[in-house]
Amino acid sequence: MDPRVQRRVQRYGWDLAAQDYEPLWQAQLADAQRALLEAAALTPGERVLDVACGTALVTLEAARAVGPQGHVLGVDLSDRMVAAARARAQAGALRHADFARGDAEALALPDGGFDVALCALGLMYMPDPLQALREMRRVLRPGGRMVAAVWGERARCGWSSVFPIVEAEVASDVCPLFFGLGQADALARLCAEAGFEGVASNRIAVTLHYADVDQACDAAFVGGPVALAWSRFDGTVRQRVRARYAESIAGWRTGNGFGLPGEFVVAHGVVPAAPPERA
């Protein structure tokens, strides 16, 4: 997919998903976000950048961790995600959390302005995740920390069937690189290639719980990465893809609900310290 097209698909798709994202995904993503924040080990007074911040589920936790003497900036490609994030920050009276619409691969930020950079489940959607990681490194000070989380292996994510089901109805891949960074040590290797040192990663196995088939289907189609494609389907196609998805996850039914397996990978590294100045 042409990178410009992919960015438009992501921008407008997440605009459509913004309203439903938290109700459908907040609980399911909590373990990955918690692990990312634990790895970041934020301290009061730090300056934090949250890339692909969405509705600020991670950003606001970071703001609480660094306190009012610190500062957190959330950046996202979607206008509606940014608007939702601002509203949540205002409701929580977190005045030291700011938000801006922006492209992770070309951050409109000066060099070395942050202590920590976070990216919770955003790299999979970017045309060039390596460039996004290089931008995160650029805006960090020497010794600054980076933590990123992605979805894991396709075979370990029970909801992954949504992609081939949707792609059978559209002209091109919806998220062509989605599970690539979850394979083996792919994320750690990419972080090292971007210039981070001391890179390490770990995997987290989770279960994604849904109350019924409607909630499971809404999470897959309405509040997630295929929202733009879903918005363009007519009633017949919607009925067909929902039925196919429900069939694909039937093995994980628990009573009326579902418990789908999922996996995340969390990687962290640091920017090399500045060399000592010569006398």
N, C-alpha and C positions, 0 to 999 in steps of 0.2 A: 504494500500500500504506500502511495506517495506520502511522505512525512507531513506535508501541509494538509492533506486530506485527513490523515489520522488525527492530527491535532484538532481539526474542526469536528470530527466525529466525537472525540473525547469532550471537547468544550461543550458542545450543544447536547450531547448525551447526558453529561452530568448536570447540566442545567435542568433537564427533564427529570432526572433522578433525585434532585436535591430535596424535595419535599418528603419523599418516602424513604430516604437513605437511613436516617437514624432509627425510625421505628422498625425497619426491616433488618438492619445490619449492626446496630450498636452492640447488642449482646453477643452476637456471633464473632465480632472482631475484638472483643474486650481482652482476650488472652494475649493476642499479638500486640496490642497497643500497650498493655501492662508490661510485657516483656521488653518492648522497645524502650519504655520510660525507665525501667529498672536498669537496663544497659547504659542509658544515658547518664544516670546518676547526677541529675541536675542539682545545683546548689544555689542558695539565695544570691541574688545579684547578677546571675549570668545572663548573657544575651543569646537568645535561642531563635533559630530559623526553623519553621515547620513547612517543608515543601510538600505540595499536594495536600494541603491541610483539610480539604473537604469542609465539613460543617464544624470543625474545630474540636472534635472529640479528643485529640491528642494535644492540640494547641492550648486549650484551657487548663488541662492537667499540668502542662509545662509551666503555664503562667502561675498557677498556684505554687508550684515547686520553687520557682525563682523569686517569688514574692514581689511586692511593689517596687523594691529597689532594683529588680531585674527588668528585662524587657523581652517580649516574644512577638515575632512577626510570622503570621501565617500567609502563605502564598498559594494560590490555586488558579487553574486555567478557567474555571467555571465562575461566571459572574454570580449565579444564584447560590452556589456554594459559599462564596465569599460573603454575600449578603446574609446568609443564614449564620455564618460564623460570627459576623459583627453583632448580629442580634443576640446570639448566645453570650458573647462577651459583655455586652451592655447589660443583659439581664443578670449576669453574675457580678456586675460592678468591677470587672477586671480591666481597669483603664490602662494597664501596662501591656495589654495584648492588642496589637494592630493587625490589619489584614489588607491584602492587596491582590488584585488579579494579575497573574504573571505566568510566564512560560519558564518551567524549571530548567530548560536547556539554554536559556538566555536571561538570567536573573538581572534585573535592573537595580543592582546593588553594588556598593563599592567593595573592594578587596578587603579581607581581613576584619570584617565588622562584627563577627559573631564568635561566641565561644563553643556553641553546639549547633549542629544541623541534624534535623530529623526528617525522615520520609517514611511514613506509615502506609504501606500498600499503595504506592503511587508509581513506582518505577516501571511496573508491568505495562502501564498504559502509554509510555513515552516512546516516540519513534527512536530516540537515541539515549537509552539510559546511561551509557558511559559518559556522554556529554553532560547529562544532568548531575552525575556524581562529580565530574570535574568542576562544574559550577559550584556545587556545595563545598568542595575543597577550596576553591578560589575565595569564597566569601568568609571562610573560617580563618581565625588567627593561627599563627604557628602554635602547635600543640592542641589546637581545637579538636573536638570530638564529633564524629559522625555515627549515626545509627540509622539503619534502614531495615524495613521489613517487607517481605513479599510473600505471596502464596507459594506453597511448596510444590511437590510433584503432582502432576495432573492425576495420576492413578490414585493418589491419596486424598483427592478432593472430590467428594461425591457429587457436588453440584456442577462439575466441569462439563457434563454432557450438554449444558445449555449452549455452549459455543457451536458444536457441530449441528445442533438442532436449528439454531438461528441462521447459521451460515448456509444451510441448505435452502434457505428462503431468500437470501440476498446475493448480490453480485460479487462481494469480496469478503475477506476475513474481517471479523469484527474487532478482535484483539489478537493480531498475529503473533505477538511476542509474549503473550500472557504468562505461560508457565515456563518459559525458557530460563528465567532467573532462579526458578525453584529447583532446577535439576542439579544434583550432586553439589559441587562447590562453586557453581556458576556465579552466585552473587558475591562471594568472598573474592573470587578471582577478578571480578569486574571492579570491586572496590580497590583492590591492590593496583590494578591497571590505571585507575583514576588518580593514583598517587598517595593513597592512605597507607599508613604503616600499622603494624601490629594487628592486622585484620583477623578477626575470628568470627565464627558464625555457629548458630545452633538451630535445631529444628524443634518445633512445638506441634504435637498432635492434639487435635481438639475435636469436639463433637458440636455440630451446628444444629440447634434444636428449633423446630418449627411446630406450631400448634396444630396445623392441619395442612392439607394440600394447597389451599388457596394462599396461605401465608408463604409456603415454600415457593410457589410459582411467582408470587408477587416479588419476593426477594430476588429471584432469578431474572425476571423480565422487567419489572417496573422500577425497582430501586437500585439497580446495579449497572454493570458495564454494557449491557445490550439495550439500554433504555431507548436510545435513538432508533435503532432498528425496530423495536417493539412499537414505538409511536407511529411508525409508518405501515404497520400491518393492518389489514382490514379484519373484520370480525371472523371470517372463515380461517384465515391464517393464524390468528391468535388462538382460536379454539384448537387448531391442529398442533401448534407448537406446545401449548400447555399440556395437551394430552400426551404428547411424546415425552415431554419432560417428566410428567407425573409417572409415566411408565418406567422411565430410566432410573428414578429414585425409589421405586416401589420396594426394593429389597431392604431399605432402611426405615420402613414404616414401623412405628412403635405405638400401637393403639390407633388413635385418630391422627397422631402427629408423626413427626419424622426426626430421626437423629442421624444426620449426614456426617460422615467423616470429613475432616479438613486438616490441613497442615500449613504451617507458616515457617518461613526461614527469617531469622533476625541476624544481621551482620553489623559489626561495629569496627571502627578504626580511628586513627588519629592522624592529624596533619603533622608532618615532620617539624620538629622544633627549629626555630631560626638558628642559623650558625652563629657562633659568638663573633662579636665585632673584633676586628684586628686593632691592636694598640697603635 
